[in-house]
Amino acid sequence: TAIAPLLQHAQKILSFAEREASGLGVTFAVDASGGLCGRDGFVIERAGGGWRVRGANARSCLFGVYHLQAGGGAGVFRPRFSVRGLNVCETLVRHTPAQVERLIDRAARWRMNRLIVHHAYGYRRHAALIDRCCAERGIELMHYLQSSVLFLDEASVDLFARDEAGRPRTPHLENETRLCPNHPGAREQLARGARAYLASDAVPAGGRVIVSAGCS
């Protein structure tokens, strides 16, 4: 059914939260009715000799665990913003796998729920690791696609925008590459490249996508 993947995703987060909570004496309850502290809110209560975390979703249960790990106590906790995240731009391309995992773990401990990943700058190198770490922590991915780098190739140089002397403004394919709007084949080439990339397995099924024309 349509809800089955959502339940599996929630269970993955809860399983991760249970591992993180080892030794803290924590039990969990998810209240998805919408009445519990809004999206990503959680309540922490004393339960016998341990703690009970009631979360609006599986992710907020994990946030409750992080709160306890940091020395926090009982209370009601509501995020100020519904969307909280990072846009790491090209920095991932310079990260080791260990650094990538620490970054995602830190983002979750800051109660962030979004991570924007640039396919041309690091995501494709670390895709499996990023997907796993974000899925465990309930962080939703936004896939940022630089159309010039991902939808074109070096063979498209004849379609590049040109300067006053008729030379391509960028001699090689890069983020700043622009197509010549007057070239009859430019739009068709970009459309073909977009269809091919978006139909590939580069973007996970159901992933959120942002398409950018690149930097100026």
Solvent accessible surface area in square Angstrom, and as a share of the most:
residue,aa,sasa,rsa
1,T,142,0.83
2,A,99,0.76
3,I,99,0.50
4,A,34,0.26
5,P,80,0.50
6,L,120,0.60
7,L,108,0.54
8,Q,125,0.55
9,H,78,0.35
10,A,32,0.25
11,Q,98,0.44
12,K,102,0.43
13,I,7,0.04
14,L,31,0.15
15,S,36,0.24
16,F,15,0.06
17,A,0,0.00
18,E,96,0.43
19,R,143,0.52
20,E,43,0.19
21,A,7,0.05
22,S,89,0.57
23,G,84,0.81
24,L,58,0.29
25,G,48,0.46
26,V,24,0.14
27,T,72,0.42
28,F,44,0.18
29,A,27,0.21
30,V,69,0.40
31,D,52,0.27
32,A,87,0.68
33,S,93,0.60
34,G,58,0.56
35,G,69,0.66
36,L,14,0.07
37,C,17,0.10
38,G,39,0.38
39,R,98,0.36
40,D,2,0.01
41,G,0,0.00
42,F,2,0.01
43,V,12,0.07
44,I,2,0.01
45,E,58,0.26
46,R,147,0.54
47,A,41,0.32
48,G,81,0.78
49,G,84,0.80
50,G,9,0.09
51,W,41,0.15
52,R,86,0.32
53,V,0,0.00
54,R,70,0.26
55,G,0,0.00
56,A,13,0.10
57,N,40,0.21
58,A,5,0.04
59,R,18,0.07
60,S,0,0.00
61,C,0,0.00
62,L,0,0.00
63,F,1,0.01
64,G,0,0.00
65,V,0,0.00
66,Y,10,0.04
67,H,26,0.12
68,L,13,0.06
69,Q,70,0.31
70,A,91,0.70
71,G,68,0.65
72,G,23,0.22
73,G,33,0.32
74,A,66,0.51
75,G,25,0.24
76,V,79,0.45
77,F,47,0.19
78,R,163,0.59
79,P,39,0.25
80,R,212,0.77
81,F,129,0.54
82,S,65,0.42
83,V,84,0.48
84,R,33,0.12
85,G,39,0.38
86,L,48,0.24
87,N,74,0.38
88,V,17,0.10
89,C,52,0.31
90,E,77,0.34
91,T,50,0.29
92,L,1,0.01
93,V,45,0.26
94,R,164,0.60
95,H,49,0.22
96,T,70,0.41
97,P,82,0.52
98,A,57,0.44
99,Q,73,0.32
100,V,0,0.00
101,E,62,0.28
102,R,137,0.50
103,L,35,0.17
104,I,2,0.01
105,D,30,0.15
106,R,129,0.47
107,A,4,0.03
108,A,0,0.00
109,R,94,0.34
110,W,143,0.50
111,R,74,0.27
112,M,36,0.16
113,N,0,0.00
114,R,33,0.12
115,L,3,0.02
116,I,37,0.19
117,V,0,0.00
118,H,13,0.06
119,H,1,0.01
120,A,22,0.17
121,Y,61,0.23
122,G,5,0.05
123,Y,4,0.02
124,R,130,0.48
125,R,159,0.58
126,H,14,0.06
127,A,27,0.21
128,A,85,0.66
129,L,33,0.16
130,I,0,0.00
131,D,49,0.25
132,R,112,0.41
133,C,0,0.00
134,C,2,0.01
135,A,21,0.16
136,E,20,0.09
137,R,10,0.04
138,G,2,0.02
139,I,8,0.04
140,E,47,0.21
141,L,27,0.13
142,M,33,0.15
143,H,3,0.01
144,Y,48,0.18
145,L,0,0.00
146,Q,5,0.02
147,S,11,0.07
148,S,5,0.03
149,V,41,0.23
150,L,18,0.09
151,F,9,0.04
152,L,15,0.07
153,D,69,0.36
154,E,95,0.43
155,A,91,0.70
156,S,2,0.01
157,V,49,0.28
158,D,93,0.48
159,L,20,0.10
160,F,1,0.00
161,A,16,0.13
162,R,100,0.37
163,D,35,0.18
164,E,166,0.74
165,A,69,0.53
166,G,37,0.35
167,R,151,0.55
168,P,38,0.24
169,R,145,0.53
170,T,16,0.09
171,P,90,0.57
172,H,119,0.53
173,L,36,0.18
174,E,69,0.31
175,N,16,0.08
176,E,72,0.32
177,T,2,0.01
178,R,84,0.31
179,L,33,0.16
180,C,32,0.19
181,P,110,0.69
182,N,132,0.68
183,H,65,0.29
184,P,116,0.73
185,G,24,0.23
186,A,3,0.03
187,R,198,0.72
188,E,89,0.40
189,Q,37,0.17
190,L,60,0.30
191,A,39,0.30
192,R,128,0.47
193,G,14,0.14
194,A,22,0.17
195,R,155,0.57
196,A,69,0.54
197,Y,25,0.10
198,L,84,0.42
199,A,90,0.70
200,S,49,0.32
201,D,141,0.73
202,A,26,0.20
203,V,20,0.11
204,P,48,0.30
205,A,110,0.86
206,G,85,0.82
207,G,29,0.28
208,R,120,0.44
209,V,58,0.33
210,I,59,0.30
211,V,81,0.46
212,S,19,0.12
213,A,66,0.51
214,G,16,0.16
215,C,71,0.42
216,S,139,0.90
